C-alpha cells in the first residue's frame, strides 16, 4: 500500500503509531468484506510470518478514494460474512463506549453503523446459505423466489458495507478498547478469526465495564 520508489523504509520499521516516513503513491481502497472499516481509517493490521498480528497506524494509510461495492462481498461464505460483520459491530460498540475522545461525531457514526449492521447481518449470512443450497440442488427457494431474495441480499450487502465504513469512521475518532485488546492475542495464539475472537471477548468486557454507571448508560443507549 505504501509502495513508492522514493520510500525505502522496511515494513517492520512501520509497525506502531506514526512510524511511516516519506510519501506514497495514490491510494484507492475497495473493501471485500464488511468488515474492518479500514478504508476509513489510518490503521492496518498485518499477520507476520510468525503468526503475530502487528499494526501500522499512519496518515499515509488514509486513501484518496474509497469505493463501497456490495458485489465484492457477494461470494463471502456465511461464517466469514458473520465474523467480519461482528467485527464491524464491535467497532461501533467500542467507539460509542470509549472514554478516549468519545465525541458527538463518533457517536453519530457509531449509532448509524449499529442500525445498519444489526438490520442486515442475518440477511447476508442467510442469503449465502440459501443460494448455496439452491445450486447444490438441496431443498431451498423456488426459482420464483430467487430474484426477490437476490435483490434483498444485494441491498443487505450494500448496507453492511456502509455500516462497516461508518463504524470505521467512528473508531477512527474514538478508539476501540478492551475487546480488541484481548481479541488480538487470542486470535494470534489460537488462530481464531478476528471477528470470532471479538465475539468471545465482548460479553466479558461489557459485563466488566457495565459496573461503571457511565458505561452502563452508554450500553443501554445502543441496546
Residue pairs with C-beta under 8 A, 6 or more apart in sequence:
1 24
1 27
1 44
1 61
2 9
2 14
2 20
2 22
2 24
2 60
2 61
3 24
3 25
4 22
4 23
4 24
4 25
6 22
6 23
7 21
7 22
7 23
7 24
9 20
9 21
9 22
11 46
13 19
14 20
14 56
14 58
15 54
15 55
15 56
16 55
16 56
16 57
17 57
17 58
18 57
18 58
18 59
19 56
19 58
20 56
20 58
20 60
20 61
23 60
24 60
26 64
27 61
27 62
27 63
27 64
27 65
28 63
28 64
28 65
28 66
28 67
29 38
29 39
29 63
29 65
29 66
29 67
30 39
30 66
30 67
30 68
30 69
30 72
31 37
31 38
31 39
31 66
31 68
31 72
31 73
31 161
31 164
31 165
32 72
32 73
32 76
33 73
33 76
33 80
33 81
33 84
33 164
34 73
34 81
34 84
34 85
34 88
34 124
34 157
34 160
34 161
34 163
34 164
35 73
35 84
35 85
35 87
35 88
35 160
35 161
35 164
35 165
36 45
36 84
36 87
36 88
36 164
36 168
37 88
37 91
37 164
37 165
37 166
37 167
37 168
37 169
37 171
37 172
38 44
38 61
38 168
39 63
39 66
39 68
39 165
39 168
40 66
40 165
40 166
40 168
40 169
40 172
41 61
41 62
41 168
41 169
41 171
41 172
42 57
42 58
42 59
42 60
42 61
42 62
42 172
43 55
43 56
43 57
43 61
43 172
44 55
44 56
44 61
45 53
45 54
45 55
45 184
45 194
46 53
46 54
46 55
46 56
47 53
47 54
47 188
48 54
51 188
51 191
52 188
53 184
53 187
53 188
66 165
68 158
68 161
68 162
68 165
69 161
70 154
70 155
70 157
70 158
70 160
70 161
71 154
71 157
73 81
73 124
73 157
73 160
73 161
74 153
74 154
74 157
76 84
76 124
76 128
77 128
78 125
78 126
78 128
78 129
79 193
80 193
81 121
81 124
81 125
81 128
81 160
82 121
82 125
82 195
83 193
83 194
83 195
83 196
83 199
84 164
84 195
85 117
85 121
85 124
85 125
85 160
85 164
85 195
86 121
86 195
86 196
86 198
86 199
87 194
87 195
87 198
88 113
88 117
88 160
88 163
88 164
88 167
88 168
89 113
89 114
89 117
89 118
89 121
89 167
90 176
90 179
90 180
90 195
90 198
90 199
90 202
91 113
91 164
91 167
91 168
91 170
91 171
91 176
92 109
92 110
92 111
92 113
92 114
92 117
92 163
92 166
92 167
92 170
92 171
92 222
93 110
93 114
93 179
93 202
93 206
93 222
94 171
94 175
94 176
94 177
94 179
94 180
95 102
95 106
95 109
95 110
95 167
95 170
95 171
95 173
95 174
95 175
95 176
96 102
96 106
96 107
96 110
96 111
96 114
96 170
96 174
96 218
96 221
96 222
97 177
97 209
97 215
97 218
97 219
98 106
98 171
98 174
98 175
98 176
98 177
99 177
100 174
100 175
100 177
101 173
101 174
101 175
102 174
103 173
103 174
105 173
106 169
106 170
106 171
106 173
106 174
107 170
107 174
109 166
109 167
109 169
109 170
109 173
110 166
110 167
110 170
110 171
110 174
110 222
111 222
112 163
112 166
113 163
113 164
113 166
113 167
113 170
114 163
114 167
114 222
115 163
116 159
116 160
116 162
116 163
116 166
117 160
117 163
117 164
117 167
119 159
120 155
120 156
120 157
120 159
120 160
120 163
121 160
123 152
123 153
123 156
124 153
124 156
124 157
124 160
127 149
127 150
127 152
127 153
127 156
128 153
130 140
130 141
130 149
131 140
131 146
131 149
131 150
131 153
133 139
133 140
134 140
134 141
134 146
141 149
177 205
178 201
178 205
178 208
178 209
179 198
179 201
179 202
179 205
180 198
182 197
182 201
182 205
183 194
183 197
183 198
183 200
183 201
184 194
184 197
186 192
186 197
186 200
186 201
187 193
187 194
187 196
187 197
192 200
206 219
209 215
209 216
209 219
210 216
210 219
